[in-house]
Amino acid sequence: MLKSGGHIDRSTQVITVKGVSKSFGELHVLRGVDLHLFRGENLVVLGRSGTGKSVLIKLISGLLKPDTGTIEVLGEHVDELDEKALQQLRLKIGFSFQNSALYDSMTVRQNLEFPLVRNKRHLTRAEINHEVEDVADAVGLLHTINQMPSELSGGQRKRIGIARTLILRPEIMLYDEPTAGLDPITCIEINGLINEVQEKYKTSSIIITHDLACAKSVGDRIVMLLEGRFERQGSFDQIFDTEDERVKPFHDYNFIT
Ligand SMILES: Nc1ncnc2c1ncn2[C@@H]1O[C@H](COP(=O)(O)OP(=O)(O)OP(=O)(O)O)[C@@H](O)[C@H]1O
């Protein structure tokens, strides 16, 4: 299904990265990158392994500081915030990371309510139950709520991980390799879920991936990180309509038609 893009507010940028460089010793990972995310948009960041996609996410969430440049998230200059202000800002950002595992000793319900109990202490038990059931339903797994994570499939665990992130109603979602390690059918389901989340929760998202099927399915716009810079941006077809020898093998390798 083609995305309409009708939900995107192009007059508001929820993330603005300007002239950001980041090196580790002699390794120049990002070399003056500019990037923006519009409100309501799904932006895919494509790049080969080791090109700096995770570094970019860490810079946006204030876990790393840039060597040069500025990063604005929801109107705040991330690189100027102290730890307390950063923590407040991070509550508005949902992180779906590859290693954001569920707690094995807790039920699905307990996993989902954990962020609420920790961050929204004024909520009543009834309100917590309502929120938990709402997000479990949104990811299509209300029926698993009393199960243990070990009883779920890999795709179901991923969905519950996303639901746990959604429970704090983040304005921004950052997905790091959402389809990594999943079979093709489950990948399609997760891509569908990312689009449903965008619509239902009005999130603005950055999706980091090297899965082109994922990029094609979820991306309203795609940027490609090449040699420390965003060399290409546009729709999926625009990105790959090139004779650039650094881009073509990427496409061929993924066998996307
Ligand atoms: N804290 C750090 N200290 C030193 N080097 C780092 C640090 N963080 C990242 N790097 C290096 O920066 C480069 C980019 O890393 P990054 O994790 O962003 O890659 P990536 O594009 O996310 O790759 P992958 O798709 O494999 O996860 C790598 O060479 C990595 O070793």
The ligand as a Tripos MOL2 file, in Angstrom:
@<TRIPOS>MOLECULE
LIG
   31    33     1     0     0
SMALL
NO_CHARGES

@<TRIPOS>ATOM
      1 N1         31.4270    5.3170   21.7570 N.pl3     1 LIG1
      2 C1         32.1730    4.9920   20.6950 C.ar      1 LIG1
      3 N2         33.5130    4.9970   20.7490 N.ar      1 LIG1
      4 C2         34.2630    4.7060   19.6780 C.ar      1 LIG1
      5 N3         33.7580    4.3820   18.4660 N.ar      1 LIG1
      6 C3         32.4280    4.3560   18.3420 C.ar      1 LIG1
      7 C4         31.5570    4.6500   19.4450 C.ar      1 LIG1
      8 N4         30.2800    4.5490   19.0210 N.ar      1 LIG1
      9 C5         30.3380    4.1990   17.7110 C.ar      1 LIG1
     10 N5         31.6300    4.0880   17.3080 N.ar      1 LIG1
     11 C6         32.0630    3.7500   15.9440 C.3       1 LIG1
     12 O1         31.3460    4.5830   15.0390 O.3       1 LIG1
     13 C7         31.0550    3.8560   13.8450 C.3       1 LIG1
     14 C8         29.5770    3.9480   13.5690 C.3       1 LIG1
     15 O2         28.8870    3.1830   14.5500 O.3       1 LIG1
     16 P1         27.3130    2.9830   14.5590 P.3       1 LIG1
     17 O3         27.0270    2.0760   15.7010 O.co2     1 LIG1
     18 O4         26.6270    4.2880   14.5440 O.co2     1 LIG1
     19 O5         27.0590    2.2200   13.1860 O.3       1 LIG1
     20 P2         25.6890    1.7870   12.5300 P.3       1 LIG1
     21 O6         25.5600    2.5320   11.2510 O.co2     1 LIG1
     22 O7         24.5840    1.9430   13.5140 O.co2     1 LIG1
     23 O8         25.9740    0.2430   12.2370 O.3       1 LIG1
     24 P3         25.0790   -1.0560   12.4310 P.3       1 LIG1
     25 O9         24.0630   -1.0160   11.3200 O.co2     1 LIG1
     26 O10        26.0570   -2.1620   12.2790 O.co2     1 LIG1
     27 O11        24.4640   -0.9930   13.7940 O.co2     1 LIG1
     28 C9         31.5510    2.4310   14.0590 C.3       1 LIG1
     29 O12        32.8010    2.2990   13.4130 O.3       1 LIG1
     30 C10        31.7060    2.3280   15.5570 C.3       1 LIG1
     31 O13        32.7310    1.4370   15.9090 O.3       1 LIG1
@<TRIPOS>BOND
     1     1     2 1
     2     2     3 ar
     3     2     7 ar
     4     3     4 ar
     5     4     5 ar
     6     5     6 ar
     7     6     7 ar
     8     6    10 ar
     9     7     8 ar
    10     8     9 ar
    11     9    10 ar
    12    10    11 1
    13    11    12 1
    14    11    30 1
    15    12    13 1
    16    13    14 1
    17    13    28 1
    18    14    15 1
    19    15    16 1
    20    16    17 2
    21    16    18 1
    22    16    19 1
    23    19    20 1
    24    20    21 2
    25    20    22 1
    26    20    23 1
    27    23    24 1
    28    24    25 2
    29    24    26 1
    30    24    27 1
    31    28    29 1
    32    28    30 1
    33    30    31 1
@<TRIPOS>SUBSTRUCTURE
     1 LIG1         1 GROUP 0 **** ****
